[in-house]
Amino acid sequence: DCLGTPIVYSPVKADLTGNIKKIRAVYDSNPAKFKTLQNILEVEKEMHGSAWPKTGATLALMWLKRGLKFMLVLLQSISDGERDEEHPNLIRVNAMKAYEIALKKYHGWMLQKLFTLLPLFYRARTIPYKSDLLKALEKGKEVKEEESIEKIHQFLSRVTPILDAIYEMYAKMNAELSYKA
């Protein structure tokens, strides 16, 4: 809910939660069999044959990891102090960097063009200001920016290696798809 108004973030949130639900449903169907994400991918590879990795939890995790990568790059960019010097409270620079690194190559022309309109969304307040994002990450508490940035650093130091391991697993299993959405 810290991404802006519901019009913009609802589809993103729905996509992320939908992917999590698909992965969770596979795990819940047999927790002993699906102890790890790698177990899920291995079983689905065997189960779906030539349709794999375009199906099931494997596909859901592929899109989830891309969305998570976007968020991690965005947060890293903010914590690194990257900003628009003319408008330091806007996260447009950070969001564009995250999009370029994490998602652009997987999006078709239409989605890419939509994302380039990001600066216009600030006028309609559909994308949060940096101060609003940090406040939302602090669950509404007033905290100094430096404290929020330190918490982001701590979060990134724990989560980035996990996401890197998932990307590495996809590469080793040849599960990464390059088609465009």
C-alpha positions in Angstrom: 0.0 0.0 0.0 3.0 2.3 0.0 3.1 2.5 -3.8 0.6 5.2 -4.4 -3.1 5.4 -5.0 -5.1 2.2 -5.6 -5.6 2.9 -9.3 -1.9 2.3 -9.9 -0.9 -0.2 -7.3 -3.9 -2.4 -7.2 -2.9 -4.3 -10.3 0.7 -4.6 -9.1 -0.4 -5.8 -5.6 -3.0 -8.2 -7.1 -0.3 -9.6 -9.4 2.2 -10.1 -6.5 -0.4 -11.6 -4.2 -1.8 -13.8 -6.9 1.7 -15.2 -7.6 2.3 -15.8 -3.9 -1.1 -17.6 -3.6 -0.2 -19.9 -6.6 3.1 -20.9 -5.1 1.6 -21.3 -1.6 -1.2 -23.6 -3.0 1.4 -25.9 -4.5 3.4 -25.9 -1.2 0.2 -26.5 0.9 -0.8 -29.4 -1.4 2.1 -31.4 -0.1 4.5 -29.6 2.4 6.7 -32.7 2.7 7.2 -33.0 -1.0 7.6 -29.2 -1.6 9.9 -28.2 1.2 11.8 -25.7 -0.9 11.1 -23.6 -4.0 13.7 -25.7 -5.8 11.6 -28.8 -4.9 8.6 -27.2 -6.5 10.4 -26.3 -9.7 12.0 -29.8 -9.9 8.6 -31.6 -9.4 6.8 -29.3 -11.8 9.5 -29.8 -14.4 9.0 -33.5 -14.3 5.2 -33.2 -14.0 4.6 -30.7 -16.9 7.3 -31.9 -19.3 7.6 -29.6 -22.4 5.0 -27.1 -21.0 7.4 -26.3 -18.2 8.5 -23.6 -17.1 5.5 -21.9 -18.6 3.1 -23.3 -16.0 2.2 -23.5 -12.4 4.2 -22.2 -9.5 7.3 -22.1 -11.7 5.7 -19.3 -13.8 4.3 -17.6 -10.7 7.7 -17.5 -9.0 9.3 -16.2 -12.2 7.0 -13.1 -12.2 7.2 -12.8 -8.4 11.0 -12.7 -8.4 10.9 -10.0 -11.1 8.5 -7.9 -9.1 10.6 -8.3 -6.0 13.7 -7.4 -8.0 12.0 -4.1 -9.0 11.2 -3.3 -5.4 14.7 -4.1 -4.2 16.3 -2.0 -6.9 13.9 0.8 -6.1 14.8 0.6 -2.4 18.5 0.3 -3.1 18.4 3.3 -5.3 16.6 5.4 -2.6 19.0 4.2 0.1 22.0 5.0 -2.1 20.7 8.6 -2.3 20.0 8.7 -6.0 17.5 11.4 -6.7 16.2 14.1 -9.0 18.2 17.1 -7.9 15.4 19.5 -9.0 12.7 17.4 -7.2 14.5 15.4 -4.4 11.2 14.2 -2.9 10.1 12.4 -6.1 11.1 8.8 -6.6 10.9 9.0 -10.4 14.6 8.5 -10.8 14.6 5.5 -8.5 11.5 3.9 -10.1 12.8 4.4 -13.6 16.1 2.7 -12.6 14.3 -0.2 -11.0 12.1 -0.6 -14.1 15.1 -0.5 -16.5 16.9 -3.1 -14.5 14.1 -5.4 -13.4 11.2 -5.3 -15.8 11.6 -3.4 -19.0 13.1 -6.3 -21.0 10.1 -8.5 -20.1 7.5 -5.9 -21.2 6.2 -5.3 -24.6 6.1 -1.9 -26.3 2.8 -0.8 -24.7 3.8 -1.5 -21.1 7.2 0.2 -21.8 5.5 3.3 -23.1 3.1 3.3 -20.2 6.0 3.3 -17.7 7.7 6.2 -19.5 4.6 8.3 -18.6 5.6 7.9 -14.9 6.5 11.6 -14.5 2.9 12.5 -15.4 1.6 10.2 -12.6 3.2 12.5 -10.0 0.8 15.3 -10.9 -2.1 13.0 -10.2 -0.5 11.8 -7.0 -0.7 8.2 -8.1 3.0 7.6 -7.4 4.2 8.3 -3.8 6.7 10.9 -2.8 9.8 9.6 -1.1 8.7 11.0 2.2 5.3 9.3 1.9 6.9 6.0 0.9 9.3 6.1 3.8 6.4 6.9 6.2 4.4 4.0 4.8 7.3 1.7 5.2 7.4 2.8 8.9 3.7 2.0 9.2 2.7 5.6 9.6 5.2 6.4 12.4 7.2 9.6 12.1 10.8 8.5 11.8 13.9 10.4 10.7 14.8 9.7 7.1 18.2 8.4 8.2 16.6 5.8 10.4 14.3 4.6 7.6 17.3 4.4 5.2 19.2 2.3 7.8 16.2 -0.1 8.1 16.1 -0.3 4.3 19.8 -1.2 4.3 19.3 -3.9 6.8 16.3 -5.3 4.9 18.2 -5.3 1.6 21.2 -7.1 3.2 18.9 -9.9 4.3 16.6 -10.2 1.3 19.0 -9.5 -1.6 21.0 -12.8 -1.2 17.7 -14.8 -1.1 16.5 -13.2 -4.3 19.9 -13.7 -5.9 19.7 -17.4 -5.0 16.3 -17.7 -6.7 17.6 -16.0 -9.8 20.6 -18.4 -9.8 18.3 -21.4 -9.4 16.3 -20.3 -12.4 19.5 -19.9 -14.4 20.8 -23.3 -13.4 17.5 -25.1 -14.1 17.1 -23.2 -17.4 13.7 -22.0 -16.2 13.9 -18.3 -17.1 11.6 -17.2 -19.9 12.3 -14.1 -22.0 9.0 -13.6 -23.6 7.4 -10.2 -23.2 4.1 -9.5 -21.3 
